């Protein structure tokens, strides 16, 4: 495979500012699957879709392992309930009905929510990453990282490529 080297000018490098912070998530299961990253274009969308993404890339991977994977999921639930109950499970439950307006979270306990399905489990892990554990969550080879991004360093390759293409057109001979 050839290596591409770009000669950049300082005017091609800059910062892109987002009007609303984006949410970046990273999932890695040590030694088992390739790390996966996803950008959600807002924190609200990240909160809505993080759980489904977590379920697809972590929970389903473990469920495919059979009884061993189901044990990993149960161990994760126990870890959250014993180590991250408050803050963590309870603070997320409270935020879901106070901040985000979901009344069904007021009636159930944190334990019920963690034990019932995978949605609240995933959202709680994202919440722990962002609020309480310096953007990371570790559990027995599972590494989840979540962060909000309000700006990004970017390179404008287009203007240089466009200029080179325009220069090549001037020297191209058409037959």
One Martini backbone bead per residue (centre of mass of N, CA, C, O) as a GRO file, in nm:
protein
  175
    1UNK     BB    1   0.098   0.036   0.022
    2UNK     BB    2   0.062   0.358  -0.014
    3UNK     BB    3   0.189   0.672   0.077
    4UNK     BB    4   0.053   0.973   0.184
    5UNK     BB    5   0.164   1.311   0.123
    6UNK     BB    6   0.099   1.622   0.271
    7UNK     BB    7   0.109   1.960   0.175
    8UNK     BB    8   0.053   2.205   0.404
    9UNK     BB    9  -0.115   2.487   0.477
   10UNK     BB   10  -0.217   2.705   0.716
   11UNK     BB   11  -0.493   2.771   0.552
   12UNK     BB   12  -0.593   2.449   0.577
   13UNK     BB   13  -0.604   2.499   0.888
   14UNK     BB   14  -0.871   2.438   1.133
   15UNK     BB   15  -1.164   2.527   1.309
   16UNK     BB   16  -1.455   2.353   1.403
   17UNK     BB   17  -1.767   2.478   1.503
   18UNK     BB   18  -2.028   2.386   1.703
   19UNK     BB   19  -2.337   2.484   1.795
   20UNK     BB   20  -2.358   2.190   1.906
   21UNK     BB   21  -2.271   1.947   2.087
   22UNK     BB   22  -2.116   1.656   2.048
   23UNK     BB   23  -2.126   1.292   2.057
   24UNK     BB   24  -1.876   1.064   2.161
   25UNK     BB   25  -1.823   0.711   2.094
   26UNK     BB   26  -1.648   0.427   2.256
   27UNK     BB   27  -1.583   0.077   2.178
   28UNK     BB   28  -1.426  -0.193   2.380
   29UNK     BB   29  -1.323  -0.537   2.353
   30UNK     BB   30  -1.087  -0.710   2.468
   31UNK     BB   31  -0.982  -0.919   2.207
   32UNK     BB   32  -1.267  -0.933   2.020
   33UNK     BB   33  -1.308  -0.642   1.892
   34UNK     BB   34  -1.335  -0.380   1.718
   35UNK     BB   35  -1.329  -0.073   1.748
   36UNK     BB   36  -1.596   0.171   1.812
   37UNK     BB   37  -1.731   0.463   1.649
   38UNK     BB   38  -1.943   0.759   1.730
   39UNK     BB   39  -2.139   1.026   1.606
   40UNK     BB   40  -2.340   1.269   1.762
   41UNK     BB   41  -2.494   1.583   1.673
   42UNK     BB   42  -2.595   1.547   1.980
   43UNK     BB   43  -2.672   1.495   2.301
   44UNK     BB   44  -2.967   1.411   2.266
   45UNK     BB   45  -2.909   1.192   2.050
   46UNK     BB   46  -2.712   1.030   2.221
   47UNK     BB   47  -2.916   0.951   2.440
   48UNK     BB   48  -3.116   0.803   2.245
   49UNK     BB   49  -2.876   0.610   2.081
   50UNK     BB   50  -2.667   0.475   2.271
   51UNK     BB   51  -2.811   0.215   2.364
   52UNK     BB   52  -2.835   0.079   2.084
   53UNK     BB   53  -2.531   0.078   2.027
   54UNK     BB   54  -2.449  -0.085   2.276
   55UNK     BB   55  -2.619  -0.334   2.212
   56UNK     BB   56  -2.496  -0.401   1.933
   57UNK     BB   57  -2.169  -0.402   2.030
   58UNK     BB   58  -2.202  -0.563   2.316
   59UNK     BB   59  -2.447  -0.735   2.394
   60UNK     BB   60  -2.465  -0.908   2.131
   61UNK     BB   61  -2.181  -1.020   2.159
   62UNK     BB   62  -2.236  -1.165   2.429
   63UNK     BB   63  -2.488  -1.334   2.349
   64UNK     BB   64  -2.324  -1.505   2.134
   65UNK     BB   65  -2.168  -1.664   2.385
   66UNK     BB   66  -2.389  -1.721   2.580
   67UNK     BB   67  -2.349  -1.796   2.904
   68UNK     BB   68  -2.096  -1.621   2.929
   69UNK     BB   69  -2.230  -1.354   2.832
   70UNK     BB   70  -2.460  -1.344   3.041
   71UNK     BB   71  -2.264  -1.317   3.280
   72UNK     BB   72  -2.142  -1.046   3.196
   73UNK     BB   73  -2.405  -0.888   3.215
   74UNK     BB   74  -2.466  -0.949   3.513
   75UNK     BB   75  -2.197  -0.834   3.620
   76UNK     BB   76  -2.250  -0.548   3.520
   77UNK     BB   77  -2.502  -0.495   3.682
   78UNK     BB   78  -2.372  -0.539   3.960
   79UNK     BB   79  -2.157  -0.322   3.933
   80UNK     BB   80  -2.351  -0.084   3.908
   81UNK     BB   81  -2.511  -0.138   4.180
   82UNK     BB   82  -2.246  -0.126   4.369
   83UNK     BB   83  -2.056   0.114   4.241
   84UNK     BB   84  -2.295   0.301   4.059
   85UNK     BB   85  -2.557   0.395   4.205
   86UNK     BB   86  -2.439   0.658   4.389
   87UNK     BB   87  -2.340   0.758   4.145
   88UNK     BB   88  -2.548   0.693   3.834
   89UNK     BB   89  -2.819   0.536   3.840
   90UNK     BB   90  -2.982   0.752   4.004
   91UNK     BB   91  -2.899   1.009   3.843
   92UNK     BB   92  -3.023   0.906   3.577
   93UNK     BB   93  -3.311   0.862   3.668
   94UNK     BB   94  -3.358   1.158   3.753
   95UNK     BB   95  -3.290   1.289   3.476
   96UNK     BB   96  -3.514   1.148   3.306
   97UNK     BB   97  -3.752   1.309   3.468
   98UNK     BB   98  -3.642   1.605   3.516
   99UNK     BB   99  -3.486   1.684   3.244
  100UNK     BB  100  -3.642   1.487   3.010
  101UNK     BB  101  -3.953   1.399   3.087
  102UNK     BB  102  -3.979   1.090   3.207
  103UNK     BB  103  -4.220   0.953   3.411
  104UNK     BB  104  -4.139   0.640   3.434
  105UNK     BB  105  -3.874   0.701   3.622
  106UNK     BB  106  -4.024   0.765   3.896
  107UNK     BB  107  -4.151   0.471   3.965
  108UNK     BB  108  -3.874   0.346   3.939
  109UNK     BB  109  -3.600   0.181   4.010
  110UNK     BB  110  -3.275   0.137   3.941
  111UNK     BB  111  -3.279  -0.171   3.955
  112UNK     BB  112  -3.515  -0.221   3.760
  113UNK     BB  113  -3.384  -0.081   3.514
  114UNK     BB  114  -3.125  -0.257   3.494
  115UNK     BB  115  -3.281  -0.544   3.483
  116UNK     BB  116  -3.461  -0.408   3.241
  117UNK     BB  117  -3.276  -0.455   3.008
  118UNK     BB  118  -3.051  -0.219   2.806
  119UNK     BB  119  -3.101   0.085   2.792
  120UNK     BB  120  -3.030   0.189   3.081
  121UNK     BB  121  -2.754   0.066   3.091
  122UNK     BB  122  -2.627   0.235   2.860
  123UNK     BB  123  -2.697   0.523   2.962
  124UNK     BB  124  -2.545   0.498   3.231
  125UNK     BB  125  -2.263   0.466   3.111
  126UNK     BB  126  -2.261   0.738   2.967
  127UNK     BB  127  -2.306   0.907   3.226
  128UNK     BB  128  -2.048   0.820   3.370
  129UNK     BB  129  -1.851   0.925   3.166
  130UNK     BB  130  -1.942   1.234   3.165
  131UNK     BB  131  -1.974   1.289   3.499
  132UNK     BB  132  -1.764   1.068   3.686
  133UNK     BB  133  -1.506   0.926   3.479
  134UNK     BB  134  -1.340   1.086   3.266
  135UNK     BB  135  -1.482   0.951   2.993
  136UNK     BB  136  -1.491   0.660   3.143
  137UNK     BB  137  -1.536   0.288   3.115
  138UNK     BB  138  -1.468   0.003   3.323
  139UNK     BB  139  -1.507  -0.368   3.247
  140UNK     BB  140  -1.368  -0.649   3.200
  141UNK     BB  141  -1.249  -0.528   2.900
  142UNK     BB  142  -1.440  -0.292   2.902
  143UNK     BB  143  -1.448   0.004   2.690
  144UNK     BB  144  -1.583   0.327   2.756
  145UNK     BB  145  -1.623   0.627   2.564
  146UNK     BB  146  -1.725   0.969   2.646
  147UNK     BB  147  -1.788   1.279   2.458
  148UNK     BB  148  -1.780   1.616   2.417
  149UNK     BB  149  -1.799   1.820   2.110
  150UNK     BB  150  -1.734   2.169   1.994
  151UNK     BB  151  -1.458   2.099   1.843
  152UNK     BB  152  -1.244   2.076   1.537
  153UNK     BB  153  -0.991   1.967   1.363
  154UNK     BB  154  -0.917   2.080   1.025
  155UNK     BB  155  -0.887   1.989   0.674
  156UNK     BB  156  -0.841   2.154   0.357
  157UNK     BB  157  -0.827   1.975   0.059
  158UNK     BB  158  -1.003   2.098  -0.167
  159UNK     BB  159  -0.853   2.358  -0.261
  160UNK     BB  160  -0.598   2.211  -0.363
  161UNK     BB  161  -0.732   2.013  -0.560
  162UNK     BB  162  -0.876   2.224  -0.728
  163UNK     BB  163  -0.623   2.374  -0.824
  164UNK     BB  164  -0.481   2.133  -0.957
  165UNK     BB  165  -0.709   2.073  -1.160
  166UNK     BB  166  -0.701   2.349  -1.300
  167UNK     BB  167  -0.406   2.325  -1.392
  168UNK     BB  168  -0.443   2.058  -1.560
  169UNK     BB  169  -0.642   2.171  -1.770
  170UNK     BB  170  -0.436   2.372  -1.903
  171UNK     BB  171  -0.243   2.102  -1.994
  172UNK     BB  172  -0.462   1.965  -2.148
  173UNK     BB  173  -0.507   1.743  -2.421
  174UNK     BB  174  -0.743   1.734  -2.669
  175UNK     BB  175  -0.881   1.486  -2.921
   0.00000   0.00000   0.00000
